[in-house]
Amino acid sequence: MADDFRIVPAGDAVVVVSFAERIDLLVNQRAVELAERFRNVSLTGVRDVVSTFRSVAVYFDPLRTDYQRMLDELRRLASSEPPAQSAARPPIEIPVKYGGEFGPDLADVARFAKASEQDVVRMHSGATYRVFMLGFVPGFAYMGTVDQRIAAPRRTNPRTSVPTGSVGIAGPQTGIYPSEIPGGWQLIGRTAIRPFDLSRANACLFNPGDTVRFVAVDRLS
């Protein structure tokens, strides 16, 4: 691969590997793959490895980590072709009750799209979305890419409280609120699935690189 990345320090205990500055499937794949491959190196002192849309942050203990070796490994992995991947896992299916009290902004998104509410539901549930990254709060997965016809921008006035399980749109992204928190995304439905649950062995339902499909249902259960 081309040497088209940068490695920069972000303090005395973090380095960041940055790829192209855009939300893009191939760029995100490189970030997610780099994070996964670097975790497998298992360097002493590395505390966490976090991928985002277009970068990877490596958190380390500066008193225990061989800094130069860490940089060398990051450069090697970031500039090399990843090994052939195994077959992709099937999409995670999320049942959603669209509209009504569960999707108070569905009508606004329909007006933005110059389409019916049923058309919005068909467009939103008819795509397979990639989990680009987790952030904002524990378990919140930024997914894309939303059909441009329904890619309504964030609300001008955010809500002070959004119910757990609310499914929203914000421009090219869609996502599920994992807890009751403030938020400004356009709410089009709700699911009973909990993206973040500490009672599970893996608290986060989604991981970067996963794929997701929303399934319209008649009732929230």
Residue pairs with C-beta under 8 A, 6 or more apart in sequence:
1 30
1 78
1 79
1 80
1 81
2 79
3 79
4 19
4 20
5 17
5 18
5 19
5 78
5 79
6 17
6 18
7 15
7 16
7 17
7 18
7 71
7 74
7 75
7 78
8 15
8 16
8 18
9 15
9 16
10 16
10 57
12 62
13 59
13 60
13 61
13 62
14 57
14 58
14 59
14 60
15 57
15 58
15 60
15 70
15 71
15 74
16 55
16 56
16 57
16 58
17 31
17 34
17 55
17 56
17 58
17 74
17 78
18 54
18 55
19 27
19 30
19 31
19 54
19 55
20 27
20 54
21 54
22 54
23 53
23 54
23 132
23 144
23 145
23 172
24 54
25 130
25 145
27 53
27 54
28 53
28 54
28 130
28 132
28 133
28 208
29 209
30 78
31 51
31 52
31 53
31 54
31 55
31 56
31 208
32 51
32 208
32 209
33 82
34 51
34 56
34 74
34 77
34 78
35 49
35 50
35 51
35 56
35 208
36 209
37 77
37 82
38 49
38 56
38 58
38 73
38 74
38 77
39 49
41 73
41 77
43 60
43 65
43 66
43 69
43 70
43 73
44 64
44 65
44 66
45 60
45 61
45 62
45 63
45 64
45 65
45 66
46 58
46 59
46 60
46 61
46 65
46 70
47 59
47 60
47 61
48 57
48 58
48 59
49 56
49 57
49 58
49 59
50 56
50 57
50 59
51 133
51 208
52 132
52 133
52 135
53 132
53 133
53 142
58 70
58 74
60 67
60 70
88 211
89 210
89 211
90 211
91 128
91 210
91 211
91 212
91 213
92 205
92 206
92 210
92 211
92 212
92 213
93 212
93 213
93 214
93 215
94 167
94 176
94 191
94 193
94 212
94 213
94 214
94 215
95 191
95 192
95 193
95 215
95 217
95 221
96 125
96 167
96 189
96 190
96 191
96 214
96 215
96 216
96 217
97 103
97 189
97 190
97 191
97 216
97 217
97 218
97 219
97 220
98 106
98 117
98 120
98 121
98 124
98 125
98 167
98 188
98 189
98 216
99 106
99 117
99 121
99 188
99 189
102 166
102 187
102 189
102 190
102 220
103 167
103 187
103 188
103 189
103 190
104 187
105 152
105 155
105 168
105 186
105 187
105 188
106 117
106 120
106 121
106 187
106 188
106 189
107 117
108 152
108 186
109 120
109 150
109 152
109 169
109 186
109 188
110 116
110 117
110 119
110 120
112 150
112 152
113 119
113 120
113 123
113 149
113 150
113 152
115 123
115 149
115 150
120 150
120 188
121 188
121 189
121 216
123 147
123 149
123 150
124 146
124 147
124 150
124 169
124 174
124 188
124 214
125 213
125 214
125 215
125 216
127 146
127 147
127 213
128 211
128 212
128 213
129 143
129 144
129 145
129 146
129 174
129 211
129 212
129 213
129 214
130 143
130 144
130 145
130 209
130 210
130 211
130 212
131 141
131 142
131 143
131 206
131 207
131 208
131 209
131 210
131 211
131 212
132 142
132 143
132 144
132 173
132 208
133 141
133 142
133 208
134 140
134 141
134 142
134 204
134 206
134 207
134 208
135 142
136 142
137 178
137 179
137 181
137 196
138 178
138 179
138 196
138 203
138 204
139 178
139 179
139 195
139 196
139 203
139 204
139 205
139 206
140 175
140 176
140 177
140 178
140 195
140 196
141 175
141 176
141 195
141 205
141 206
141 210
141 212
142 173
142 175
143 173
143 174
143 175
143 212
144 172
144 173
144 174
145 172
145 173
146 169
146 171
146 172
146 173
146 174
148 172
150 169
151 169
151 171
151 172
152 169
152 170
152 171
152 186
153 170
153 171
154 170
154 171
154 184
154 185
154 186
155 184
155 185
155 186
157 184
158 182
158 183
158 184
159 182
159 183
159 184
160 182
161 180
161 181
161 182
162 168
162 177
162 180
162 181
162 182
162 183
162 185
162 187
163 177
163 180
163 190
164 177
164 178
164 179
164 180
164 194
165 176
165 177
165 190
165 191
165 192
165 193
165 194
166 176
166 177
166 183
166 185
166 187
166 189
166 190
167 174
167 175
167 176
167 187
167 188
167 189
167 190
167 191
167 214
168 174
168 175
168 176
168 177
168 183
168 185
168 186
168 187
168 188
169 185
169 186
169 188
170 184
170 185
170 186
174 214
175 185
176 191
176 193
176 195
177 183
177 185
178 194
178 195
178 196
179 196
189 214
189 216
190 220
191 214
191 220
192 220
192 221
193 205
194 205
195 204
195 205
195 206
196 203
196 204
196 205
197 203
197 205
206 212
